[in-house]
Amino acid sequence: LSPLDGELAVCEGIEDGLTLVQEIQRTVWVSCGTAMLPNMQFPDSVTKAVIAGDNDSAGREAADLAADIFAARGLSVRVFFPREGCKDFNDEIQEAA
């Protein structure tokens, strides 16, 4: 839904991906599931990965694992989560509406 540059945001679900595109106006790829997040592969042009994790134990574990794997591939990595009390970024924006 947006052009690919050196920085790519990644998340677990399509609703979160669409929310993030709207809110952070960055290119977002969706892993389609918690277990798939650490297994995502990127084009060589991607040098930075911003991981938007779900705010539960499975989501935090997947985000941490993905951060380790992406960093081992030589990517610059940043992880962030929705505010406390919201499971994911779609919940966060729904709550604000």
The first five atom37 places (N, CA, C, CB, O) and aatype in JSON, in Angstrom:
{
  "aatype": [10, 15, 14, 10, 3, 7, 6, 10, 0, 19, 4, 6, 7, 9, 6, 3, 7, 10, 16, 10, 19, 5, 6, 9, 5, 1, 16, 19, 17, 19, 15, 4, 7, 16, 0, 12, 10, 14, 2, 12, 5, 13, 14, 3, 15, 19, 16, 11, 0, 19, 9, 0, 7, 3, 2, 3, 15, 0, 7, 1, 6, 0, 0, 3, 10, 0, 0, 3, 9, 13, 0, 0, 1, 7, 10, 15, 19, 1, 19, 13, 13, 14, 1, 6, 7, 4, 11, 3, 13, 2, 3, 6, 9, 5, 6, 0, 0],
  "atom_mask": [
    [1, 1, 1, 1, 1],
    [1, 1, 1, 1, 1],
    [1, 1, 1, 1, 1],
    [1, 1, 1, 1, 1],
    [1, 1, 1, 1, 1],
    [1, 1, 1, 0, 1],
    [1, 1, 1, 1, 1],
    [1, 1, 1, 1, 1],
    [1, 1, 1, 1, 1],
    [1, 1, 1, 1, 1],
    [1, 1, 1, 1, 1],
    [1, 1, 1, 1, 1],
    [1, 1, 1, 0, 1],
    [1, 1, 1, 1, 1],
    [1, 1, 1, 1, 1],
    [1, 1, 1, 1, 1],
    [1, 1, 1, 0, 1],
    [1, 1, 1, 1, 1],
    [1, 1, 1, 1, 1],
    [1, 1, 1, 1, 1],
    [1, 1, 1, 1, 1],
    [1, 1, 1, 1, 1],
    [1, 1, 1, 1, 1],
    [1, 1, 1, 1, 1],
    [1, 1, 1, 1, 1],
    [1, 1, 1, 1, 1],
    [1, 1, 1, 1, 1],
    [1, 1, 1, 1, 1],
    [1, 1, 1, 1, 1],
    [1, 1, 1, 1, 1],
    [1, 1, 1, 1, 1],
    [1, 1, 1, 1, 1],
    [1, 1, 1, 0, 1],
    [1, 1, 1, 1, 1],
    [1, 1, 1, 1, 1],
    [1, 1, 1, 1, 1],
    [1, 1, 1, 1, 1],
    [1, 1, 1, 1, 1],
    [1, 1, 1, 1, 1],
    [1, 1, 1, 1, 1],
    [1, 1, 1, 1, 1],
    [1, 1, 1, 1, 1],
    [1, 1, 1, 1, 1],
    [1, 1, 1, 1, 1],
    [1, 1, 1, 1, 1],
    [1, 1, 1, 1, 1],
    [1, 1, 1, 1, 1],
    [1, 1, 1, 1, 1],
    [1, 1, 1, 1, 1],
    [1, 1, 1, 1, 1],
    [1, 1, 1, 1, 1],
    [1, 1, 1, 1, 1],
    [1, 1, 1, 0, 1],
    [1, 1, 1, 1, 1],
    [1, 1, 1, 1, 1],
    [1, 1, 1, 1, 1],
    [1, 1, 1, 1, 1],
    [1, 1, 1, 1, 1],
    [1, 1, 1, 0, 1],
    [1, 1, 1, 1, 1],
    [1, 1, 1, 1, 1],
    [1, 1, 1, 1, 1],
    [1, 1, 1, 1, 1],
    [1, 1, 1, 1, 1],
    [1, 1, 1, 1, 1],
    [1, 1, 1, 1, 1],
    [1, 1, 1, 1, 1],
    [1, 1, 1, 1, 1],
    [1, 1, 1, 1, 1],
    [1, 1, 1, 1, 1],
    [1, 1, 1, 1, 1],
    [1, 1, 1, 1, 1],
    [1, 1, 1, 1, 1],
    [1, 1, 1, 0, 1],
    [1, 1, 1, 1, 1],
    [1, 1, 1, 1, 1],
    [1, 1, 1, 1, 1],
    [1, 1, 1, 1, 1],
    [1, 1, 1, 1, 1],
    [1, 1, 1, 1, 1],
    [1, 1, 1, 1, 1],
    [1, 1, 1, 1, 1],
    [1, 1, 1, 1, 1],
    [1, 1, 1, 1, 1],
    [1, 1, 1, 0, 1],
    [1, 1, 1, 1, 1],
    [1, 1, 1, 1, 1],
    [1, 1, 1, 1, 1],
    [1, 1, 1, 1, 1],
    [1, 1, 1, 1, 1],
    [1, 1, 1, 1, 1],
    [1, 1, 1, 1, 1],
    [1, 1, 1, 1, 1],
    [1, 1, 1, 1, 1],
    [1, 1, 1, 1, 1],
    [1, 1, 1, 1, 1],
    [1, 1, 1, 1, 1]
  ],
  "atom_positions": [
    [[0.81, -1.21, 0.0], [0.0, 0.0, 0.0], [0.84, 1.27, 0.0], [-0.91, 0.0, 1.19], [0.31, 2.37, -0.09]],
    [[2.14, 1.1, 0.1], [3.03, 2.27, 0.08], [4.39, 1.83, -0.44], [3.16, 2.9, 1.51], [4.71, 0.64, -0.42]],
    [[5.18, 2.79, -0.91], [6.46, 2.43, -1.51], [7.46, 1.9, -0.49], [7.06, 3.63, -2.22], [7.43, 2.28, 0.68]],
    [[8.33, 1.02, -0.93], [9.35, 0.43, -0.08], [10.6, 1.3, -0.13], [9.66, -1.02, -0.51], [11.1, 1.64, -1.2]],
    [[11.11, 1.65, 1.06], [12.38, 2.36, 1.14], [13.27, 1.59, 2.1], [12.19, 3.86, 1.62], [13.03, 0.4, 2.32]],
    [[14.27, 2.18, 2.65], [15.2, 1.48, 3.52], [14.64, 1.05, 4.85], [0.0, 0.0, 0.0], [15.19, 0.16, 5.5]],
    [[13.53, 1.68, 5.28], [12.92, 1.35, 6.57], [11.57, 0.7, 6.36], [12.78, 2.62, 7.46], [10.75, 1.16, 5.56]],
    [[11.35, -0.4, 7.08], [10.11, -1.15, 6.93], [9.54, -1.44, 8.31], [10.35, -2.46, 6.14], [10.25, -1.93, 9.19]],
    [[8.27, -1.14, 8.5], [7.58, -1.5, 9.74], [6.91, -2.85, 9.51], [6.53, -0.41, 10.16], [6.38, -3.11, 8.43]],
    [[6.94, -3.71, 10.53], [6.31, -5.02, 10.42], [5.41, -5.24, 11.64], [7.37, -6.14, 10.32], [5.68, -4.74, 12.73]],
    [[4.33, -6.0, 11.42], [3.4, -6.31, 12.5], [2.76, -7.66, 12.21], [2.32, -5.2, 12.66], [3.04, -8.28, 11.18]],
    [[1.91, -8.11, 13.12], [1.33, -9.45, 13.02], [0.06, -9.54, 12.19], [1.04, -9.95, 14.38], [-0.1, -10.51, 11.44]],
    [[-0.83, -8.58, 12.28], [-2.14, -8.73, 11.66], [-2.49, -7.62, 10.68], [0.0, 0.0, 0.0], [-1.98, -6.5, 10.78]],
    [[-3.36, -7.95, 9.73], [-3.73, -7.0, 8.68], [-4.4, -5.75, 9.23], [-4.65, -7.67, 7.68], [-4.14, -4.64, 8.74]],
    [[-5.25, -5.9, 10.25], [-5.91, -4.72, 10.81], [-4.88, -3.78, 11.44], [-6.95, -5.14, 11.85], [-4.97, -2.56, 11.31]],
    [[-3.9, -4.37, 12.12], [-2.84, -3.55, 12.7], [-2.0, -2.9, 11.61], [-1.94, -4.4, 13.62], [-1.62, -1.73, 11.72]],
    [[-1.73, -3.65, 10.55], [-0.96, -3.09, 9.44], [-1.64, -1.88, 8.83], [0.0, 0.0, 0.0], [-1.0, -0.87, 8.57]],
    [[-2.93, -1.99, 8.6], [-3.68, -0.86, 8.03], [-3.73, 0.31, 9.01], [-5.1, -1.29, 7.67], [-3.64, 1.47, 8.59]],
    [[-3.87, 0.02, 10.29], [-3.85, 1.07, 11.31], [-2.51, 1.79, 11.31], [-4.14, 0.48, 12.7], [-2.46, 3.01, 11.35]],
    [[-1.43, 1.02, 11.26], [-0.09, 1.62, 11.28], [0.18, 2.45, 10.04], [0.96, 0.54, 11.4], [0.77, 3.52, 10.15]],
    [[-0.24, 1.99, 8.86], [-0.07, 2.79, 7.65], [-0.75, 4.13, 7.83], [-0.64, 2.05, 6.41], [-0.21, 5.17, 7.46]],
    [[-1.95, 4.11, 8.4], [-2.7, 5.34, 8.63], [-2.02, 6.23, 9.67], [-4.12, 5.01, 9.08], [-1.94, 7.45, 9.48]],
    [[-1.53, 5.64, 10.75], [-1.02, 6.42, 11.87], [0.43, 6.87, 11.73], [-1.16, 5.64, 13.11], [0.76, 8.0, 12.07]],
    [[1.31, 6.0, 11.23], [2.72, 6.37, 11.16], [3.17, 6.7, 9.73], [3.58, 5.25, 11.71], [4.29, 7.17, 9.52]],
    [[2.29, 6.47, 8.77], [2.54, 6.8, 7.38], [3.89, 6.26, 6.9], [2.48, 8.3, 7.17], [4.71, 6.98, 6.32]],
    [[4.09, 4.98, 7.16], [5.29, 4.25, 6.75], [4.85, 3.01, 5.97], [6.18, 3.86, 7.98], [3.69, 2.61, 6.03]],
    [[5.79, 2.43, 5.25], [5.54, 1.15, 4.61], [5.44, 0.08, 5.69], [6.65, 0.8, 3.57], [6.32, -0.01, 6.55]],
    [[4.38, -0.72, 5.65], [4.15, -1.75, 6.66], [3.92, -3.08, 5.95], [2.93, -1.39, 7.57], [3.13, -3.18, 5.01]],
    [[4.62, -4.1, 6.43], [4.38, -5.47, 5.98], [3.77, -6.24, 7.14], [5.69, -6.16, 5.48], [4.11, -6.0, 8.3]],
    [[2.87, -7.16, 6.82], [2.16, -7.94, 7.82], [2.6, -9.41, 7.73], [0.61, -7.81, 7.63], [2.66, -9.98, 6.64]],
    [[2.9, -10.0, 8.88], [3.36, -11.39, 8.9], [2.23, -12.4, 8.85], [4.18, -11.63, 10.12], [2.47, -13.58, 8.59]],
    [[1.0, -11.98, 9.08], [-0.16, -12.87, 9.11], [-0.02, -13.93, 10.2], [-0.35, -13.54, 7.75], [-0.22, -15.12, 9.95]],
    [[0.33, -13.48, 11.4], [0.39, -14.37, 12.55], [1.63, -14.17, 13.39], [0.0, 0.0, 0.0], [2.71, -13.84, 12.88]],
    [[1.47, -14.37, 14.68], [2.54, -14.19, 15.64], [3.75, -15.04, 15.3], [2.06, -14.52, 17.03], [4.88, -14.55, 15.3]],
    [[3.52, -16.32, 15.02], [4.62, -17.25, 14.76], [5.41, -16.9, 13.51], [4.08, -18.65, 14.64], [6.58, -17.25, 13.4]],
    [[4.79, -16.21, 12.56], [5.46, -15.88, 11.31], [6.32, -14.62, 11.4], [4.43, -15.7, 10.21], [7.19, -14.42, 10.56]],
    [[6.1, -13.78, 12.39], [6.8, -12.5, 12.48], [8.32, -12.67, 12.43], [6.42, -11.79, 13.77], [8.97, -11.99, 11.63]],
    [[8.92, -13.55, 13.23], [10.38, -13.69, 13.18], [10.9, -14.3, 11.88], [10.84, -14.54, 14.34], [12.1, -14.21, 11.59]],
    [[10.03, -14.91, 11.08], [10.44, -15.57, 9.85], [10.34, -14.7, 8.6], [9.62, -16.8, 9.64], [10.62, -15.16, 7.5]],
    [[9.96, -13.45, 8.77], [9.79, -12.57, 7.62], [11.13, -12.34, 6.93], [9.17, -11.22, 8.05], [12.17, -12.22, 7.58]],
    [[11.1, -12.29, 5.6], [12.27, -12.02, 4.77], [12.05, -10.7, 4.03], [12.54, -13.2, 3.76], [10.93, -10.39, 3.62]],
    [[13.12, -9.93, 3.86], [13.01, -8.61, 3.26], [13.95, -8.47, 2.07], [13.3, -7.52, 4.3], [14.97, -9.17, 1.99]],
    [[13.62, -7.58, 1.16], [14.55, -7.28, 0.07], [15.85, -6.68, 0.63], [13.9, -6.31, -0.95], [15.87, -6.16, 1.75]],
    [[16.92, -6.76, -0.13], [18.21, -6.23, 0.3], [18.18, -4.73, 0.56], [19.26, -6.54, -0.74], [19.01, -4.22, 1.32]],
    [[17.25, -4.03, -0.05], [17.18, -2.57, 0.13], [16.72, -2.17, 1.54], [16.23, -1.96, -0.89], [16.89, -1.01, 1.93]],
    [[16.14, -3.1, 2.29], [15.68, -2.8, 3.65], [16.87, -2.9, 4.61], [14.53, -3.79, 4.08], [17.53, -3.93, 4.69]],
    [[17.13, -1.8, 5.32], [18.24, -1.75, 6.28], [17.76, -1.54, 7.71], [19.2, -0.65, 5.9], [18.51, -1.76, 8.65]],
    [[16.49, -1.12, 7.86], [15.93, -0.86, 9.19], [14.57, -1.54, 9.31], [15.8, 0.67, 9.45], [13.73, -1.43, 8.42]],
    [[14.37, -2.24, 10.43], [13.09, -2.89, 10.7], [12.51, -2.3, 11.97], [13.24, -4.44, 10.83], [13.16, -2.28, 13.02]],
    [[11.29, -1.83, 11.88], [10.56, -1.32, 13.03], [9.46, -2.34, 13.32], [9.97, 0.13, 12.76], [8.55, -2.53, 12.52]],
    [[9.56, -2.99, 14.47], [8.64, -4.06, 14.82], [7.55, -3.5, 15.72], [9.39, -5.23, 15.52], [7.82, -3.01, 16.81]],
    [[6.32, -3.59, 15.25], [5.15, -3.14, 16.01], [4.5, -4.38, 16.6], [4.13, -2.32, 15.11], [3.71, -5.05, 15.95]],
    [[4.85, -4.69, 17.85], [4.4, -5.92, 18.47], [3.06, -5.82, 19.14], [0.0, 0.0, 0.0], [2.62, -4.73, 19.53]],
    [[2.4, -6.96, 19.27], [1.17, -7.02, 20.06], [1.54, -6.95, 21.53], [0.37, -8.32, 19.75], [2.61, -7.39, 21.94]],
    [[0.63, -6.4, 22.32], [0.89, -6.13, 23.73], [0.36, -7.26, 24.62], [0.25, -4.81, 24.14], [-0.41, -7.03, 25.55]],
    [[0.8, -8.49, 24.31], [0.51, -9.64, 25.16], [1.77, -10.49, 25.19], [-0.74, -10.47, 24.63], [2.74, -10.18, 24.5]],
    [[1.77, -11.54, 25.98], [3.01, -12.3, 26.15], [3.48, -12.92, 24.83], [2.82, -13.4, 27.2], [4.67, -12.88, 24.52]],
    [[2.57, -13.48, 24.04], [2.96, -14.07, 22.76], [3.49, -13.0, 21.8], [1.77, -14.79, 22.12], [4.47, -13.23, 21.1]],
    [[2.84, -11.85, 21.78], [3.26, -10.76, 20.9], [4.62, -10.21, 21.29], [0.0, 0.0, 0.0], [5.45, -9.92, 20.43]],
    [[4.85, -10.05, 22.59], [6.14, -9.54, 23.07], [7.25, -10.55, 22.8], [6.07, -9.21, 24.57], [8.36, -10.18, 22.42]],
    [[6.95, -11.82, 22.99], [7.95, -12.86, 22.73], [8.31, -12.9, 21.25], [7.43, -14.24, 23.18], [9.48, -12.98, 20.9]],
    [[7.3, -12.84, 20.37], [7.54, -12.84, 18.93], [8.33, -11.61, 18.49], [6.22, -12.92, 18.16], [9.22, -11.7, 17.66]],
    [[7.99, -10.45, 19.05], [8.7, -9.21, 18.7], [10.15, -9.27, 19.14], [8.01, -8.0, 19.33], [11.05, -8.85, 18.4]],
    [[10.4, -9.78, 20.34], [11.77, -9.9, 20.83], [12.58, -10.88, 19.97], [11.78, -10.36, 22.3], [13.73, -10.6, 19.64]],
    [[11.99, -12.01, 19.63], [12.67, -12.99, 18.79], [12.95, -12.41, 17.41], [11.83, -14.27, 18.67], [14.05, -12.57, 16.87]],
    [[11.95, -11.74, 16.83], [12.14, -11.12, 15.52], [13.25, -10.07, 15.58], [10.82, -10.47, 15.04], [14.07, -9.99, 14.66]],
    [[13.29, -9.28, 16.64], [14.34, -8.27, 16.78], [15.71, -8.92, 16.79], [14.13, -7.45, 18.08], [16.63, -8.42, 16.13]],
    [[15.87, -10.01, 17.52], [17.16, -10.71, 17.56], [17.53, -11.26, 16.19], [17.11, -11.86, 18.58], [18.68, -11.11, 15.76]],
    [[16.58, -11.87, 15.51], [16.85, -12.46, 14.2], [17.16, -11.39, 13.17], [15.65, -13.3, 13.73], [18.12, -11.52, 12.4]],
    [[16.38, -10.32, 13.15], [16.62, -9.24, 12.18], [17.96, -8.58, 12.43], [15.48, -8.2, 12.25], [18.68, -8.26, 11.49]],
    [[18.31, -8.36, 13.7], [19.6, -7.74, 14.03], [20.75, -8.66, 13.6], [19.69, -7.45, 15.55], [21.78, -8.18, 13.13]],
    [[20.58, -9.96, 13.77], [21.62, -10.91, 13.35], [21.83, -10.88, 11.83], [21.25, -12.33, 13.79], [22.9, -11.23, 11.34]],
    [[20.81, -10.45, 11.1], [20.93, -10.3, 9.64], [21.57, -8.97, 9.26], [19.56, -10.41, 8.99], [21.8, -8.7, 8.08]],
    [[21.87, -8.14, 10.26], [22.52, -6.86, 9.99], [21.59, -5.67, 9.89], [0.0, 0.0, 0.0], [22.01, -4.58, 9.52]],
    [[20.32, -5.87, 10.22], [19.36, -4.76, 10.17], [19.42, -3.95, 11.45], [17.93, -5.28, 9.93], [19.69, -4.48, 12.53]],
    [[19.17, -2.67, 11.33], [18.93, -1.83, 12.49], [17.49, -2.1, 12.92], [19.18, -0.28, 12.18], [16.58, -2.09, 12.08]],
    [[17.26, -2.33, 14.22], [15.94, -2.78, 14.68], [15.44, -1.9, 15.83], [16.0, -4.25, 15.13], [16.2, -1.53, 16.72]],
    [[14.16, -1.59, 15.77], [13.47, -0.9, 16.86], [12.16, -1.62, 17.08], [13.24, 0.64, 16.54], [11.5, -2.04, 16.13]],
    [[11.76, -1.77, 18.35], [10.51, -2.44, 18.7], [9.64, -1.47, 19.48], [10.77, -3.75, 19.52], [10.13, -0.76, 20.36]],
    [[8.35, -1.44, 19.17], [7.42, -0.66, 19.98], [6.1, -1.39, 20.09], [7.21, 0.73, 19.39], [5.79, -2.27, 19.29]],
    [[5.32, -1.02, 21.09], [4.06, -1.69, 21.42], [2.97, -0.64, 21.62], [4.22, -2.58, 22.68], [3.26, 0.52, 21.88]],
    [[1.7, -1.05, 21.51], [0.61, -0.13, 21.84], [0.64, 0.21, 23.32], [-0.77, -0.74, 21.45], [1.29, -0.46, 24.12]],
    [[-0.07, 1.26, 23.66], [-0.07, 1.68, 25.07], [-0.69, 0.6, 25.96], [-0.83, 3.01, 25.24], [-1.47, -0.23, 25.5]],
    [[-0.33, 0.63, 27.21], [-0.81, -0.34, 28.2], [-2.34, -0.39, 28.19], [-0.29, 0.02, 29.62], [-2.99, 0.65, 28.11]],
    [[-2.89, -1.58, 28.27], [-4.33, -1.77, 28.26], [-4.89, -2.08, 26.88], [0.0, 0.0, 0.0], [-6.05, -2.47, 26.76]],
    [[-4.08, -1.91, 25.83], [-4.5, -2.22, 24.46], [-3.69, -3.4, 23.95], [-4.32, -0.98, 23.52], [-2.47, -3.4, 24.04]],
    [[-4.38, -4.41, 23.42], [-3.68, -5.61, 22.94], [-2.87, -5.33, 21.69], [-4.68, -6.72, 22.67], [-1.77, -5.85, 21.53]],
    [[-3.43, -4.51, 20.79], [-2.72, -4.23, 19.54], [-3.03, -2.81, 19.08], [-3.12, -5.26, 18.45], [-3.79, -2.09, 19.74]],
    [[-2.44, -2.41, 17.96], [-2.57, -1.03, 17.5], [-3.97, -0.72, 16.98], [-1.56, -0.74, 16.43], [-4.42, 0.42, 17.06]],
    [[-4.65, -1.72, 16.46], [-6.03, -1.51, 16.03], [-6.92, -1.25, 17.25], [-6.55, -2.72, 15.23], [-7.79, -0.37, 17.21]],
    [[-6.72, -2.01, 18.32], [-7.47, -1.74, 19.57], [-7.21, -0.33, 20.07], [-7.09, -2.76, 20.66], [-8.12, 0.36, 20.51]],
    [[-5.95, 0.08, 19.98], [-5.57, 1.41, 20.46], [-6.3, 2.52, 19.7], [-4.07, 1.6, 20.34], [-6.81, 3.46, 20.31]],
    [[-6.37, 2.41, 18.39], [-7.04, 3.45, 17.61], [-8.56, 3.38, 17.79], [-6.68, 3.32, 16.12], [-9.24, 4.41, 17.77]],
    [[-9.09, 2.16, 17.96], [-10.54, 2.01, 18.19], [-10.93, 2.66, 19.52], [-10.94, 0.52, 18.19], [-11.98, 3.29, 19.63]],
    [[-10.07, 2.49, 20.51], [-10.33, 3.08, 21.82], [-10.3, 4.59, 21.78], [-9.32, 2.58, 22.83], [-11.04, 5.25, 22.5]],
    [[-9.45, 5.15, 20.93], [-9.31, 6.6, 20.82], [-10.47, 7.23, 20.07], [-8.01, 6.96, 20.13], [-10.74, 8.42, 20.22]],
    [[-11.18, 6.43, 19.25], [-12.26, 6.97, 18.41], [-13.5, 7.29, 19.21], [-12.61, 5.99, 17.31], [-14.5, 7.75, 18.65]]
  ]
}
